[in-house]
Amino acid sequence: MDCKYCHQELPEGRSNRQYCSDAHKQAHYRQIHPVKPVQAEASIAELTEHVERLQSLLKIEQARNTELETENMRLTSRLDIEQRYYDSQPRNFRAWLRKQPRTDLIGRLLDRENLPLKGSRVLYEAHVRALRGPDTDMQEFSDMWRKMLLSTP
């Protein structure tokens, strides 16, 4: 019987032997199954394209992440203002009112002799109610209180 790779007669030994050596066995396999370099180049090109797509997606996601972080900071700040709006901590509302452009409600509040320098929102609301002004006074006061909270840390 002859070697499948070099076609020389096989040395004595096993009866089912097909190759002279393991090297010829491997060489014969490579003859039958050649490496396709074109496929390897195509794979590299595909991988490069895939990497570029992933990089562009990453940039988009990073931009979105930045937007979400900014939105989170804005909402956290707003939540802080809402929490301060409903707290009972005394604030210098009268001093803040003096620095604002004079409106009818601000003038009537500052004209009150018993308006405290410091007080909670509820205390100042009671003073606004005591003025017995138009229904819009409470909304205007609420807007002013929020504006004061926004302008003070």
KAZIMO-V812846 format. One record per run of one state. SS is the DSSP state (H for helix, E for strand, C for the rest). FROM is the first residue (numbers start at 1). TO is the last residue. If there is no record, write none. Layout:
# KAZIMO-V812846
ss=<SS SS>
from=<FROM FROM>
to=<TO TO>
This chain:
# KAZIMO-V812846
ss=<C E C E C H C H C E C H C H C E C H C H C>
from=<1 2 3 9 10 22 33 37 87 91 92 93 99 104 112 119 120 121 131 136 152>
to=<1 2 8 9 21 32 36 86 90 91 92 98 103 111 118 119 120 130 135 151 153>
